[in-house]
Amino acid sequence: MSDATDGEIKLVMGFVRPDKLSDVKQALAEVGAPSLTVTDVSGRGSQPAKKGQWRGEEYTVDLHQKVKVECIVADIPADDVVEAIADAAHTGEKGDGKVFVLPVESAYQIRTGKTGPDAV
């Protein structure tokens, strides 16, 4: 994972429960990573499927609603961002989510023309 001084850009991507989003945003702000992108997504993993009924017909819901939180970092350690997301999203139950860290090859800030870590 990234160190704040190694000059690499990392994408930290977390998939968490929607009800934990405000906790995750607060935790990211506290570690100095307030910039993020949030997307509503559906997926399945180890969380069990739920059965329901609608108009007398039984159905199975195996795609659960999640929130995808993306944070690009270059000036703070990716480990700190991962830990912030994981701690804020943790409930101890199946379906808490996952966090991934990916290298970012390059970055370009449209407004200023800055590139690399300066663009982040």
C-alpha positions in Angstrom: 0.0 0.0 0.0 1.0 3.6 -0.4 3.2 5.7 1.9 2.6 9.4 1.9 6.1 10.1 0.6 6.5 7.6 -2.2 4.9 9.7 -4.9 2.5 7.0 -6.0 -1.2 7.6 -6.6 -3.7 5.0 -5.2 -7.4 4.4 -5.7 -9.0 3.2 -2.5 -12.4 1.6 -3.3 -14.7 0.5 -0.6 -18.1 -1.3 -0.9 -20.1 -0.7 2.3 -23.6 -0.8 3.6 -25.6 2.3 2.7 -26.4 3.1 6.4 -22.7 3.3 7.1 -22.0 6.0 4.5 -22.2 8.9 6.9 -19.8 7.2 9.3 -17.3 6.5 6.4 -17.5 10.1 5.2 -16.8 11.4 8.7 -13.8 8.9 9.1 -12.3 9.9 5.8 -12.5 13.6 6.7 -10.8 12.9 10.0 -7.8 11.2 8.2 -7.5 14.1 5.7 -9.2 12.4 2.8 -12.4 14.4 2.3 -12.6 14.1 -1.5 -14.5 11.1 -2.6 -16.9 9.7 -5.2 -20.0 7.7 -4.0 -22.1 5.4 -6.2 -25.1 3.3 -5.4 -24.4 -0.3 -6.5 -25.8 -3.8 -6.0 -23.8 -7.0 -5.5 -23.5 -10.3 -3.8 -20.9 -11.9 -1.7 -21.0 -13.8 1.6 -24.2 -12.0 2.7 -27.1 -14.5 2.6 -30.0 -14.1 0.1 -33.3 -12.9 1.4 -36.6 -14.4 0.5 -39.7 -12.3 0.1 -43.3 -12.4 -1.2 -45.0 -10.0 -3.6 -48.6 -10.5 -4.8 -48.5 -14.1 -3.6 -45.3 -15.0 -5.5 -42.1 -15.8 -3.6 -38.9 -14.3 -4.8 -35.2 -14.2 -3.8 -33.1 -11.1 -3.4 -29.4 -12.1 -3.8 -28.2 -8.7 -5.0 -27.9 -6.4 -2.0 -27.7 -2.7 -2.0 -24.3 -1.3 -1.3 -22.5 2.0 -1.6 -19.2 2.2 -3.5 -16.9 4.8 -2.1 -13.8 5.8 -4.2 -11.0 7.9 -2.9 -7.9 8.9 -4.8 -4.9 9.5 -2.5 -1.3 10.6 -3.1 -0.5 12.9 -0.1 -1.7 10.6 2.7 -1.1 6.9 3.2 -3.6 4.6 1.5 -3.3 2.4 4.7 -4.9 5.2 6.7 -7.8 5.5 4.2 -8.4 1.7 4.2 -8.4 1.6 8.0 -10.8 4.6 8.2 -13.2 3.0 5.8 -13.0 -0.5 7.5 -13.4 0.9 11.0 -16.3 3.1 10.1 -18.1 0.4 8.1 -17.6 -2.5 10.6 -20.7 -4.1 12.2 -19.3 -7.6 12.6 -22.0 -9.1 10.4 -21.9 -10.7 7.0 -22.2 -8.0 4.3 -20.1 -5.3 5.9 -18.2 -5.0 2.6 -14.7 -4.9 1.3 -12.0 -2.4 0.5 -9.6 -2.6 -2.4 -6.5 -0.6 -3.2 -5.4 -0.1 -6.8 -2.4 1.8 -8.4 -3.3 4.8 -10.5 -1.1 5.1 -13.5 -1.6 8.9 -14.0 -3.9 11.8 -13.1 -4.8 15.0 -14.8 -6.6 17.9 -13.3 -8.7 19.6 -16.0 -9.0 23.0 -14.4 -5.3 23.6 -13.7 -3.6 21.2 -16.0 -1.6 19.7 -13.2 -0.5 16.1 -13.6 0.5 13.2 -11.4 0.3 13.5 -7.6 -0.1 17.3 -7.9 -3.4 16.7 -9.7 -4.8 14.8 -6.7 
